[in-house]
């Protein structure tokens, strides 16, 4: 199912205020390791023409992003994901892969897939064969997440968004990153068909504007100018 995904670039004060509101009425994500949330590290891929980057910059309504994701700097769980955007709705195809499969994909090699379009490995393999899909940038940040079951609502607060062009170091600890600074805090609101009115009221700050925020695009730009 395609889900609505709205993003808002925030100041530190706005993020603290909104998170305190969510803390009072919503439960934290059960997958969090502690009260501080968890760290997400993603390795984003793009093709020889940088189509994913240019489609994002141009605001193309139908586009894909390819990534491998780990949590808290651990390789115990490695997620292979293809995120498809259609207008303002998002569909994420995800599956767990092994360390060996991760290394193969990083090296531009295909892995076993189910031949189904619902399998992100199938989409990765196709892009590797036909478009030269390769790793481009590492994106990391800390996330605090809250959920509300009616409407399958998920509200996340991301901090310290940072980038590294040293893609060969993905999965290692102590990677040297460059912080996005003024763009390093973001609120994301995701839901299926509706979001309850009381949550919209809690998320209202008056001057906060919805944004076409893209961590991938901003981090590619950041590493390109260093």
trRosetta pair geometry for C-beta under 8 A, 3 or more apart (Angstrom, degrees):
i j d omega theta_ij theta_ji phi_ij phi_ji
1 91 7.2 -175 96 -110 26 94
1 192 6.4 6 134 -134 139 101
2 84 8.0 -80 -106 93 98 99
2 86 6.0 -54 -128 47 149 118
2 89 3.8 55 157 151 117 125
2 90 6.4 144 -159 63 74 23
2 91 4.7 -59 -95 -57 69 95
3 89 6.3 153 71 -158 23 81
3 90 5.4 -35 65 63 80 81
3 91 7.3 133 11 -83 74 48
3 152 7.4 -98 -118 104 125 121
3 190 5.5 43 140 -175 130 95
3 191 6.5 175 -167 86 100 21
3 192 5.7 -62 -117 -96 87 47
4 88 6.2 16 -138 126 77 98
4 89 5.9 -50 -84 -102 47 73
4 90 7.7 71 -170 16 6 85
4 189 7.9 -17 116 112 98 83
4 190 6.7 169 88 -147 60 48
4 191 5.5 -11 56 61 105 73
4 192 7.5 80 13 160 87 3
4 195 7.8 -100 74 -32 137 111
5 88 7.1 -160 52 169 63 70
5 89 7.3 115 9 -139 84 29
5 90 4.4 19 -7 -2 132 131
5 188 6.5 -14 -167 -168 90 103
5 189 7.5 155 -153 80 42 50
5 190 4.9 -2 -104 -103 75 89
6 88 7.4 19 -79 -178 73 117
6 188 7.2 154 82 -156 49 52
6 189 4.6 -12 61 60 99 100
6 190 7.7 -171 25 -73 64 45
6 210 5.6 -63 -166 -132 103 115
7 186 5.9 -10 -167 -176 101 116
7 187 7.1 151 -157 83 50 55
7 188 5.3 -16 -102 -103 76 75
7 189 7.8 -167 -74 22 33 70
7 210 6.9 97 69 -162 49 70
7 211 5.4 -73 104 70 92 81
7 212 7.3 91 60 -129 120 13
7 213 4.2 -126 134 41 138 109
8 186 6.8 151 77 -161 46 65
8 187 4.4 -11 59 60 101 103
8 188 7.8 -171 23 -74 70 34
8 189 7.7 35 -3 -5 106 103
8 208 5.3 36 -171 167 134 112
8 209 7.0 157 -136 83 89 34
8 210 5.9 -66 -85 -108 82 43
8 211 5.9 118 -123 12 32 97
8 213 7.5 -66 25 -8 4 136
9 183 6.3 -52 -136 -134 125 72
9 185 7.2 97 -166 84 60 69
9 186 5.8 -37 -104 -104 51 80
9 209 7.8 -7 44 70 87 80
9 211 4.7 32 -9 -4 96 164
9 213 5.4 154 -59 -81 91 131
10 14 4.2 -136 -163 88 102 121
10 15 4.6 123 118 -58 139 87
10 18 7.3 -91 -129 15 153 138
10 185 4.8 -85 72 122 86 108
10 186 6.5 153 14 -110 90 24
10 187 5.3 70 -31 -16 131 101
10 208 6.6 -1 -102 -129 81 121
11 14 4.7 96 52 7 78 103
11 15 7.0 -144 90 -6 41 87
11 185 7.0 58 -168 73 8 143
12 15 5.8 -57 -150 36 31 112
12 16 6.4 30 155 -19 65 107
12 185 6.3 -173 -80 -52 55 165
13 16 5.9 -56 -149 36 31 110
13 17 6.3 28 156 -17 65 109
14 17 5.8 -59 -147 39 30 110
14 18 6.1 22 160 -13 67 111
14 187 7.9 -93 128 -28 108 129
14 205 5.8 15 -136 -124 105 173
14 208 6.1 133 -156 -83 146 124
15 18 6.1 -59 -142 41 27 105
15 19 6.1 25 160 -19 64 111
15 157 5.6 121 -162 -157 100 117
15 159 6.9 122 161 -82 160 100
15 185 5.1 -96 -49 -179 146 129
15 187 6.8 -169 -109 -59 80 99
16 19 6.0 -59 -145 38 25 109
16 20 6.5 27 157 -21 62 106
17 20 6.0 -58 -153 32 28 110
17 21 6.8 28 151 -18 62 104
17 205 7.1 103 94 -105 135 121
18 21 5.6 -53 -154 32 37 113
18 22 6.5 33 152 -16 68 104
18 157 7.1 162 93 -92 108 122
18 187 6.3 -16 103 -100 160 143
18 202 7.6 110 -146 145 73 82
18 203 6.4 44 -140 -127 116 60
18 205 7.1 -68 -67 -53 105 122
19 22 5.7 -54 -147 38 36 109
19 23 6.2 46 152 -29 66 104
19 144 6.3 45 -135 92 127 142
19 157 5.1 -17 -83 -44 112 166
20 23 5.5 -47 -146 28 32 119
20 24 6.9 35 155 -25 60 103
21 24 6.0 -59 -161 27 31 111
21 25 7.2 -14 159 12 64 109
21 202 4.6 167 154 -172 132 105
21 203 7.8 -171 93 -71 143 44
22 25 6.6 -86 -151 51 33 85
22 26 5.0 -34 -175 34 79 120
22 146 4.6 -170 167 10 124 167
22 155 5.8 -142 -119 94 144 139
22 157 7.9 -170 34 -31 150 120
22 202 7.0 127 -71 141 61 135
23 26 7.4 -55 -87 53 13 77
23 146 7.6 -124 -75 -86 43 138
25 198 7.7 -136 179 131 162 120
25 202 6.9 -117 31 -89 144 163
26 146 3.9 79 110 173 133 121
26 147 6.5 161 -180 59 113 30
26 148 5.4 -77 -120 -63 110 92
26 155 7.0 95 68 39 174 121
27 30 7.9 17 135 -58 116 77
27 146 6.8 146 78 -152 31 78
27 147 6.3 -34 73 58 83 82
28 32 5.4 -50 152 18 120 145
28 35 7.7 -131 -63 -128 168 54
28 144 7.4 -67 -131 -172 105 82
28 145 6.8 95 -164 81 68 61
28 146 5.9 -60 -105 -99 42 66
28 147 7.8 50 157 12 16 84
29 32 5.1 110 77 -30 88 97
29 145 3.8 24 -23 89 129 113
29 146 6.9 -110 -34 -81 74 19
29 147 5.9 97 -89 -22 65 110
29 154 7.6 46 -85 -142 109 103
31 38 7.4 -55 120 -8 87 154
31 145 8.0 7 56 60 97 135
32 35 7.7 82 137 -91 133 18
32 37 5.7 -76 -135 -132 120 37
32 38 5.5 -152 -132 -27 67 106
32 144 7.6 34 -111 -134 140 58
32 145 6.8 -173 -61 45 112 93
33 38 5.4 106 9 -91 98 102
33 72 6.3 49 -18 -68 151 151
34 37 7.7 -37 74 23 66 22
36 142 7.4 -46 151 -173 95 129
36 144 7.3 -99 166 -84 36 105
37 142 5.8 106 89 171 126 89
37 143 5.3 -157 172 94 130 45
37 144 3.7 -102 -74 -82 132 65
37 145 6.9 114 -133 1 102 69
37 157 7.8 -117 -82 70 154 91
38 71 5.6 1 160 -168 129 106
38 72 5.6 -70 -160 -54 94 97
38 142 7.3 176 94 -151 24 67
38 143 6.0 -22 65 61 71 87
39 71 6.7 136 77 -166 62 54
39 72 5.1 113 46 -91 96 45
39 73 6.5 10 87 -24 136 79
39 140 6.7 6 -179 -171 100 100
39 141 7.4 179 -149 95 65 29
39 142 5.5 -41 -96 -99 68 67
39 143 7.6 140 -112 15 19 79
40 69 6.4 -20 -166 -162 94 108
40 70 7.9 151 -156 81 49 42
40 71 6.2 -24 -101 -106 58 69
40 140 6.8 176 91 -145 55 54
40 141 6.0 -8 57 60 94 73
40 142 7.8 154 15 -108 75 19
40 143 5.5 32 -10 -6 116 125
40 158 8.0 -53 36 -124 125 109
41 69 7.1 152 83 -153 47 58
41 70 5.3 -16 64 63 98 88
41 71 7.6 -177 23 -85 78 22
41 73 6.6 66 -6 -84 142 56
41 138 6.5 -5 -173 -173 94 103
41 139 7.4 163 -154 85 47 47
41 140 4.5 -7 -105 -101 78 96
41 170 7.4 166 145 -149 116 80
42 67 4.7 1 -176 -178 111 133
42 68 6.9 155 -156 78 61 43
42 69 4.6 -19 -101 -99 84 83
42 70 8.0 176 -81 22 42 59
42 138 7.1 158 83 -156 45 54
42 139 4.9 -14 61 61 97 95
42 140 7.5 177 21 -77 63 49
42 215 7.9 86 52 108 133 134
43 67 6.2 153 76 -157 48 74
43 68 4.6 -3 52 54 104 95
43 69 7.8 -156 22 -71 65 41
43 106 7.2 -22 145 -98 157 102
43 135 5.3 -29 170 -136 111 117
43 137 7.8 173 -150 89 52 35
43 138 5.5 -27 -98 -100 69 73
43 167 6.3 99 -147 -148 109 91
43 170 4.4 11 -75 -122 131 154
44 52 7.6 -153 172 109 111 150
44 65 6.7 -45 -141 -175 106 101
44 66 7.0 112 -162 80 60 60
44 67 4.9 -32 -98 -96 59 98
44 135 7.3 114 82 -151 38 65
44 136 5.6 -48 98 57 86 99
44 137 5.4 -5 51 60 107 80
44 138 7.8 179 14 -91 77 23
44 139 6.2 41 -19 -3 114 114
44 216 4.9 140 -121 -124 166 109
44 219 7.7 129 18 77 138 129
44 220 7.8 -85 85 -59 140 103
45 52 7.7 96 98 5 57 154
45 66 4.1 -46 59 96 109 114
45 67 6.6 -169 8 -82 81 42
45 68 7.9 67 -29 -9 107 86
45 105 7.8 -82 -72 160 145 106
45 124 7.6 75 55 -133 162 94
45 127 7.6 114 122 114 130 138
45 133 5.0 44 157 177 126 98
45 134 6.2 174 -150 90 90 19
45 135 5.4 -58 -95 -92 76 43
45 136 6.2 128 -136 -1 24 93
46 50 5.1 27 150 -125 139 54
46 51 6.8 174 -168 42 91 61
46 52 4.6 -127 -116 35 93 113
46 53 5.8 6 -123 -19 153 98
46 66 7.5 171 -72 45 38 106
46 133 7.1 -159 115 -140 13 68
46 134 7.2 -31 64 61 55 65
46 136 4.6 22 16 -36 104 146
47 50 7.0 -138 66 -50 62 18
47 51 5.1 12 42 13 116 106
47 52 7.2 124 8 -11 81 90
47 127 6.3 -116 -79 -176 107 100
47 131 3.6 -52 -129 152 136 112
47 132 5.5 97 -162 68 75 74
47 133 5.3 -44 -89 -84 70 60
47 134 7.7 101 -125 15 28 73
48 131 6.5 -157 12 168 87 63
48 132 4.0 39 -39 71 107 136
48 134 7.8 66 -71 9 62 111
49 54 7.4 -56 138 12 89 137
49 131 7.5 -78 18 -164 97 98
50 53 4.3 -32 172 39 99 120
50 54 5.7 99 112 -21 88 97
50 136 7.7 106 -114 -115 88 149
51 54 5.9 -61 -141 44 30 104
51 55 5.8 32 161 -22 68 110
51 131 7.1 -62 10 -165 135 137
52 55 5.9 -54 -143 36 25 111
52 56 6.5 26 156 -18 60 107
52 63 6.7 128 -132 174 61 113
52 64 6.7 -75 -105 87 101 63
52 65 5.6 106 -157 -106 129 63
52 66 7.0 -120 -72 15 154 85
52 216 7.1 -54 137 141 116 148
53 56 5.9 -61 -155 35 28 109
53 57 6.4 25 153 -16 65 109
53 136 7.8 -135 -49 159 121 166
53 216 7.2 -132 -96 136 72 105
53 217 6.3 133 -144 -109 72 73
53 220 5.5 -99 -116 101 125 172
54 57 5.5 -52 -143 39 35 112
54 58 6.0 22 160 -9 68 112
55 58 6.0 -64 -141 47 27 103
55 60 4.0 -61 -160 32 85 133
55 63 4.0 154 141 -115 140 140
56 59 7.6 32 -180 -70 29 34
56 60 7.6 -57 -55 31 25 90
56 63 6.7 -166 -62 119 63 161
56 65 7.9 49 -64 -77 123 110
56 214 5.0 102 -173 -131 133 174
56 216 6.7 -179 -50 83 171 110
56 217 4.6 -145 119 -67 137 123
57 217 6.2 155 -66 -137 74 129
59 212 6.6 -37 -106 -155 97 162
60 63 4.9 99 89 -51 110 119
61 85 7.4 -136 174 123 39 94
61 86 6.7 38 153 -158 84 43
61 87 5.2 8 -163 -77 107 52
62 84 7.8 -4 -163 -176 69 92
62 85 7.0 -174 -133 91 28 67
62 86 5.5 19 -105 -109 78 70
63 84 7.6 176 92 -150 35 55
63 85 5.3 -3 58 52 77 105
64 82 5.8 -14 -166 -175 114 97
64 83 6.8 142 -160 76 59 49
64 84 5.2 -24 -101 -99 79 70
64 85 7.6 -171 -81 16 31 74
64 123 7.3 -139 -164 173 154 135
65 82 7.2 162 79 -157 48 50
65 83 4.5 -10 56 58 99 102
65 85 7.7 48 -8 -15 98 105
65 216 6.1 -159 -137 -27 132 162
66 81 7.7 163 -153 92 39 58
66 82 5.7 -11 -103 -107 68 78
66 120 8.0 148 -133 -173 80 106
66 123 7.4 -157 -101 120 107 106
66 124 6.1 127 -150 -102 126 82
66 127 6.4 -132 -63 66 156 164
66 133 6.2 -9 72 -159 166 133
67 81 5.3 -13 67 65 86 98
67 83 7.3 7 17 -2 109 108
67 216 7.9 -125 -70 -87 125 122
68 78 6.4 -6 -175 -178 102 98
68 79 7.0 156 -161 82 51 53
68 80 5.8 -22 -106 -102 76 62
68 81 7.5 158 -97 21 27 78
68 97 7.5 -68 -130 47 107 131
68 102 5.8 111 -158 -134 152 97
68 105 6.7 141 -57 90 133 141
68 106 7.7 -60 11 -63 153 91
68 170 7.2 85 81 159 120 146
69 78 7.5 150 75 -163 45 51
69 79 4.4 -20 61 64 96 106
69 81 6.0 13 -1 5 117 125
70 73 7.0 62 120 -124 120 15
70 74 6.3 -165 174 70 110 49
70 75 6.2 -40 -127 -94 141 49
70 77 7.0 144 -137 85 68 64
70 78 5.7 -25 -86 -107 91 68
70 79 7.4 176 -74 20 40 79
70 171 6.5 101 -11 -104 159 68
71 74 6.2 -22 80 46 65 97
71 77 6.3 1 27 70 109 111
73 173 5.1 62 -176 -97 138 85
74 77 7.0 43 103 28 105 73
75 78 6.0 3 -157 -57 68 109
75 99 5.6 45 169 -90 132 108
75 102 7.8 -121 -146 25 109 162
75 171 5.5 39 -78 -152 116 106
77 96 6.4 -72 -155 -125 75 113
78 96 6.5 101 69 -159 60 69
78 97 5.2 -68 101 66 109 77
78 98 7.2 86 49 -158 130 5
78 99 6.8 142 -16 -78 152 52
78 101 7.9 166 98 72 136 101
78 102 5.3 -71 173 -65 156 132
79 94 5.4 -11 -170 -164 111 108
79 95 7.3 149 -150 77 65 25
79 96 6.2 -48 -97 -96 57 55
79 97 7.6 112 -141 14 12 84
80 94 7.0 155 79 -151 50 54
80 95 5.6 -17 57 64 98 77
80 96 7.5 127 12 -140 84 7
80 97 4.7 59 -27 -19 117 125
80 101 7.6 -67 -51 128 136 123
80 102 7.9 -153 -71 -92 98 75
80 105 7.4 157 -115 -44 120 169
80 120 4.9 178 124 96 95 128
80 121 6.1 50 116 -68 155 76
80 124 6.7 -61 -177 -34 123 148
81 92 5.9 -15 -161 -169 112 98
81 93 6.7 153 -152 82 56 54
81 94 4.6 -8 -101 -100 89 85
81 120 5.8 -99 -132 -118 17 165
82 92 7.5 161 81 -153 45 51
82 93 4.8 -2 56 56 92 106
82 120 4.2 174 -2 -130 99 97
82 123 4.7 12 -70 83 166 147
82 124 7.0 -144 -63 -51 115 79
83 90 6.2 -14 -172 -165 96 106
83 91 7.5 160 -157 83 49 46
83 92 5.0 -13 -106 -104 77 81
83 93 7.9 -158 -74 27 35 65
84 90 7.1 146 79 -157 51 54
84 91 4.6 -12 60 61 103 96
84 92 7.6 -170 22 -78 69 34
84 93 7.4 42 -7 -6 105 99
85 89 7.3 148 -155 81 55 44
85 90 5.6 -22 -101 -101 68 73
86 89 5.2 -22 70 68 86 95
86 90 7.9 175 26 -82 69 28
86 91 7.3 26 4 -2 108 104
90 190 7.4 -60 51 -130 127 112
93 118 6.0 -172 -128 -171 123 48
93 119 7.1 133 171 -174 129 5
93 120 4.4 163 113 -63 104 90
93 123 7.0 106 72 9 146 140
94 120 6.3 25 -97 -20 24 140
95 119 6.6 -4 -16 -148 147 71
95 120 5.8 -167 17 31 96 103
95 121 6.7 -55 57 -22 135 99
97 101 4.0 -114 179 89 112 134
97 102 5.7 140 107 -55 119 77
97 105 7.7 26 145 -9 166 135
97 111 7.0 49 -142 126 127 171
97 121 7.3 133 -87 -80 120 114
98 101 4.7 99 52 7 77 100
98 102 6.9 -131 99 -6 43 86
99 102 5.5 -52 -150 34 33 116
99 103 6.5 32 154 -18 66 104
99 171 7.8 103 -134 -146 94 152
100 103 5.9 -54 -150 36 31 110
100 104 6.5 35 151 -22 63 104
101 104 5.5 -51 -149 32 34 115
101 105 6.5 32 155 -16 66 104
101 111 4.5 53 -144 -123 97 151
101 112 7.9 -80 -109 30 118 79
101 121 7.9 -50 -173 -112 132 123
102 105 6.0 -59 -153 37 29 107
102 106 6.4 29 152 -18 65 108
102 171 7.1 108 135 -66 146 140
103 106 5.6 -54 -146 37 33 113
103 107 6.3 25 156 -12 65 110
104 107 5.9 -67 -152 43 29 105
104 109 4.1 -86 -174 80 84 111
104 110 7.3 -43 149 79 119 18
104 111 5.3 123 87 -72 139 94
105 108 7.7 56 -176 -66 32 15
105 109 6.9 -97 -73 63 27 64
105 110 8.0 46 -95 -118 68 23
105 111 6.2 -43 -56 -20 93 116
105 124 6.2 -26 -130 168 122 140
105 128 7.6 -120 -139 -73 70 140
106 135 5.4 1 -136 -25 73 135
106 167 7.2 178 -151 148 104 103
106 168 7.7 120 169 -113 129 52
106 170 6.8 -163 -106 52 137 130
108 128 6.1 153 -166 -151 62 110
108 132 7.6 -14 -141 -160 120 60
108 133 7.5 162 -126 82 75 62
108 134 5.6 -17 -85 -99 102 89
109 128 7.5 43 154 178 4 153
110 113 7.7 -71 179 -13 102 110
110 124 7.6 151 -128 112 69 90
110 125 4.2 61 -137 -128 110 97
110 128 5.6 -176 -74 75 81 144
110 129 6.8 14 -64 -52 129 97
111 121 5.6 -84 79 -152 103 120
111 124 7.5 12 32 91 98 129
111 125 6.9 -126 43 -73 57 106
112 121 7.0 9 94 153 43 151
113 116 7.7 -148 158 33 95 63
113 119 5.3 143 -167 119 94 137
113 121 3.8 -168 -100 110 97 106
113 122 4.2 149 167 -71 143 64
113 124 7.8 178 -79 52 133 91
113 125 5.4 -118 -15 -4 142 140
114 118 7.9 -35 76 69 131 83
114 119 4.3 151 37 -47 106 156
114 121 7.3 98 6 62 75 113
114 122 6.4 -70 55 -50 67 117
115 119 7.6 46 37 36 22 137
115 122 6.0 129 -117 -111 14 126
116 119 4.6 95 67 -5 88 102
116 122 5.9 -164 64 -21 41 156
117 122 6.2 -112 -96 96 31 139
117 123 6.9 70 -150 -63 61 98
118 122 8.0 53 53 31 37 133
119 122 4.4 87 79 -5 99 106
119 123 7.4 176 94 -4 58 82
120 123 5.5 -56 -153 41 45 110
120 124 6.0 49 149 -23 73 104
121 124 5.5 -50 -143 37 34 114
121 125 6.1 36 157 -21 66 105
122 125 5.9 -55 -148 35 26 110
122 126 6.5 27 154 -19 62 107
123 126 5.7 -51 -146 35 32 112
123 127 6.4 27 156 -14 64 108
124 127 5.9 -64 -151 40 29 106
124 128 6.2 30 153 -22 67 107
124 133 6.7 -140 -160 95 63 157
125 128 5.6 -53 -146 34 31 113
125 129 6.3 25 158 -15 66 108
126 129 6.0 -60 -148 39 28 106
126 130 6.0 -12 169 13 66 117
127 130 6.6 -70 -126 54 24 87
127 131 4.8 -40 -163 43 67 119
127 133 3.9 57 126 -42 103 136
128 131 7.5 -31 -61 55 9 73
128 132 7.2 34 -156 -128 41 15
128 133 4.6 -75 -78 46 56 102
135 167 4.1 152 125 -177 123 143
135 170 7.1 -117 -156 -15 153 145
136 167 6.7 124 64 -74 7 142
136 220 6.5 -2 141 -105 123 106
137 163 5.8 -21 -179 -159 118 104
137 164 7.1 150 -166 75 69 43
137 165 5.9 -40 -113 -101 77 58
137 167 6.8 -82 -84 -76 15 102
137 216 7.1 138 66 -150 124 67
137 219 5.1 153 145 123 142 109
137 220 5.3 -138 -21 -83 153 67
137 223 5.6 -170 -118 10 116 149
138 163 6.8 139 78 -161 61 51
138 164 4.3 -11 58 60 113 96
138 165 7.7 -146 20 -65 83 12
138 166 7.0 -33 9 65 127 63
138 167 6.1 169 -37 -105 92 57
138 169 7.3 -65 -29 75 156 88
138 170 5.5 -174 -94 -91 120 91
138 175 6.6 -59 104 161 158 160
138 177 7.8 -105 97 -103 108 97
138 219 7.9 -117 84 166 36 142
139 161 7.1 -13 -169 -164 94 87
139 162 7.5 153 -154 79 50 44
139 163 6.0 -17 -101 -102 64 72
139 215 5.1 100 -168 146 148 115
139 216 6.5 -87 -43 -88 150 54
139 219 4.7 -135 -95 -26 99 170
140 160 7.9 -33 115 118 83 94
140 161 7.7 160 85 -148 44 43
140 162 5.3 -23 65 64 89 93
140 163 7.9 176 22 -81 74 27
140 164 7.6 23 1 1 111 105
140 175 7.5 143 -20 71 149 129
140 177 6.2 -95 45 -95 120 150
141 158 4.8 36 137 -174 142 102
141 159 6.3 156 -174 71 96 36
141 160 5.5 157 -139 81 68 69
141 161 4.4 -14 -86 -93 125 60
141 162 6.8 154 -76 15 68 71
141 184 7.6 179 -116 -169 112 78
141 215 7.3 -101 -15 -130 137 141
142 158 7.1 150 78 -154 46 54
142 159 4.9 -23 64 62 99 93
142 160 5.4 44 12 42 98 116
143 156 5.5 -16 -163 -169 108 113
143 157 6.9 145 -155 75 55 50
143 158 5.2 -19 -98 -98 80 74
143 159 7.8 178 -78 19 35 71
144 156 7.0 155 80 -156 45 61
144 157 4.7 -10 59 57 96 103
144 159 8.0 30 0 -3 97 108
145 154 6.4 -10 -169 -172 108 96
145 155 7.1 153 -156 83 58 47
145 156 4.6 -18 -103 -102 82 86
145 157 7.7 -162 -74 22 40 66
146 154 7.4 158 82 -156 46 50
146 155 4.8 -15 62 63 96 97
146 156 7.6 -177 23 -78 64 42
147 153 6.7 146 -160 87 52 64
147 154 5.3 -15 -104 -103 79 71
147 155 7.7 -175 -79 22 32 71
148 151 6.8 11 102 58 99 99
148 153 4.1 -3 58 61 99 116
148 154 8.0 -159 26 -68 67 35
148 155 7.7 34 -2 -5 102 105
148 196 7.1 -95 139 15 148 121
148 199 6.6 -129 13 -77 165 142
149 152 7.0 -4 -162 -86 40 45
149 153 7.8 -31 19 30 9 78
150 153 7.3 4 81 -1 57 106
150 196 6.5 60 96 -48 120 116
151 191 4.8 -3 152 -163 105 118
151 192 5.8 -161 -172 40 55 90
151 193 6.7 -120 -133 56 80 67
151 194 5.0 -101 -112 78 121 69
151 195 5.6 151 153 -95 157 41
151 196 6.6 -155 1 -28 145 77
152 191 6.1 139 81 -148 69 59
152 192 4.6 65 46 -22 117 110
153 189 7.5 -21 -162 -168 94 82
153 190 7.2 148 -156 84 46 54
153 191 4.4 -9 -100 -95 70 106
153 195 5.6 99 -103 -123 124 86
153 196 7.4 -80 -34 10 153 89
153 199 6.5 -66 -179 -132 164 177
154 188 8.0 -5 111 110 88 96
154 189 7.9 158 84 -156 52 38
154 190 4.6 -13 61 63 95 104
154 191 7.3 176 20 -72 63 58
155 187 7.3 -10 -170 -170 89 93
155 188 7.3 169 -152 87 44 56
155 189 5.4 -2 -108 -108 81 71
155 190 7.6 -172 -75 26 39 68
155 199 7.6 -157 -52 -168 139 123
155 203 7.7 -141 -128 -87 138 122
156 187 7.3 160 84 -155 53 48
156 188 4.7 -3 56 56 99 101
156 190 7.7 18 1 4 103 108
157 185 7.9 -10 -175 -165 80 86
157 186 8.0 169 -154 87 42 44
157 187 5.9 -15 -104 -104 67 72
158 161 6.2 51 140 -64 113 101
158 185 6.9 167 90 -149 65 41
158 186 4.8 -6 58 58 110 86
158 187 7.7 -168 22 -77 78 26
158 188 7.0 41 -9 -6 113 107
158 215 7.9 -69 138 -77 160 132
159 184 6.8 42 -171 140 47 89
159 185 5.6 6 -112 -107 63 83
160 179 6.6 -66 -159 -126 65 112
160 184 5.7 13 -119 168 17 120
161 179 7.3 108 82 -154 50 68
161 180 4.9 -9 92 15 99 129
161 183 6.8 -64 69 117 132 75
161 184 4.3 -162 39 -141 82 63
161 185 7.3 -151 -2 -50 103 28
161 186 6.9 38 -40 1 139 110
161 215 5.8 -129 -153 -127 131 104
161 218 7.3 39 132 94 135 134
161 219 7.4 -116 160 -68 101 105
162 177 3.7 58 148 157 128 135
162 178 6.3 163 -163 77 86 34
162 179 4.7 -45 -100 -97 97 56
162 180 6.6 -142 -91 -13 41 78
162 184 7.1 27 -57 -128 66 116
162 219 7.7 75 138 -115 24 110
163 177 6.3 131 59 -159 27 88
163 178 5.4 -31 64 62 83 88
163 180 7.0 81 -11 -60 103 88
163 218 7.7 -154 -50 113 134 74
163 219 3.4 164 -95 -152 124 94
163 220 7.7 -146 -145 -42 146 26
163 222 4.6 133 39 78 146 129
163 223 5.2 -121 137 -45 126 99
164 167 7.7 163 111 -64 88 45
164 169 7.0 -62 136 64 142 121
164 175 5.3 -76 -44 159 171 120
164 176 6.6 125 -114 83 120 55
164 177 5.0 -82 -54 -104 98 66
164 178 7.1 141 -82 12 54 78
164 223 7.1 77 173 -94 13 125
165 223 3.8 138 -56 -167 108 135
165 226 7.4 -159 -2 50 131 129
166 169 4.5 20 126 11 110 119
166 175 6.6 -171 71 -153 121 103
166 176 7.3 65 9 54 143 86
167 170 5.9 -9 -172 -27 54 111
169 172 4.8 -75 -176 37 79 125
169 175 5.1 141 124 -109 130 105
170 175 8.0 26 -92 -84 36 149
172 175 6.1 118 83 -61 91 92
178 222 5.6 -178 101 155 121 118
178 223 6.9 155 42 -84 132 65
178 226 6.1 -136 -62 -76 164 142
179 184 5.6 -3 -180 -89 94 147
180 183 4.3 -75 149 72 125 88
180 184 4.3 160 63 -71 94 81
180 218 5.7 30 -125 148 135 125
180 219 7.1 -75 -72 -82 113 68
180 222 6.0 -97 -100 -74 74 147
181 184 5.9 112 20 -18 7 117
183 186 7.7 19 176 -56 69 104
183 213 7.5 173 -165 -139 105 106
183 218 5.4 -133 119 -153 148 151
186 211 7.9 -107 -133 64 103 129
186 213 5.4 174 -128 141 134 160
186 215 7.5 -123 17 -66 156 97
187 203 7.6 158 154 -148 148 108
187 208 7.9 12 36 -179 138 142
189 195 6.9 20 166 -107 120 158
189 203 6.7 16 -78 -122 143 161
191 194 6.7 -78 141 87 133 24
191 195 4.6 175 3 -72 169 92
195 199 5.5 -99 167 75 99 128
195 200 6.1 114 111 -53 112 95
196 199 4.9 91 70 4 85 103
196 200 7.4 -153 101 -5 47 86
197 200 5.5 -54 -152 35 41 113
197 201 6.4 41 152 -20 70 103
198 201 5.6 -50 -151 34 36 114
198 202 6.5 37 151 -19 65 105
199 202 5.5 -52 -147 37 36 112
199 203 6.2 29 155 -15 66 109
200 203 5.8 -61 -146 41 30 107
200 204 6.6 45 151 -42 63 101
201 204 5.6 -45 -154 10 34 119
204 208 7.9 -173 -155 43 35 112
205 208 4.5 64 56 -8 115 116
213 218 7.6 -15 -166 -26 73 132
214 217 3.8 56 93 15 123 110
214 218 6.2 159 86 -11 66 86
215 218 6.0 -62 -144 43 29 107
215 219 5.9 22 162 -15 67 114
216 219 6.1 -65 -144 41 23 104
216 220 6.2 24 159 -19 63 108
217 220 5.9 -56 -148 35 27 110
217 221 6.4 26 155 -17 63 109
218 221 5.7 -56 -150 38 30 112
218 222 6.2 34 151 -24 65 106
219 222 5.4 -47 -142 33 35 116
219 223 6.4 28 160 -13 66 103
220 223 6.3 -59 -147 40 28 102
220 224 6.2 31 154 -26 63 111
221 224 5.7 -57 -146 32 29 115
221 225 6.7 15 163 -13 64 108
222 225 6.6 -70 -154 35 26 99
222 226 7.1 31 153 -33 62 106
223 226 5.9 -48 -152 16 39 117
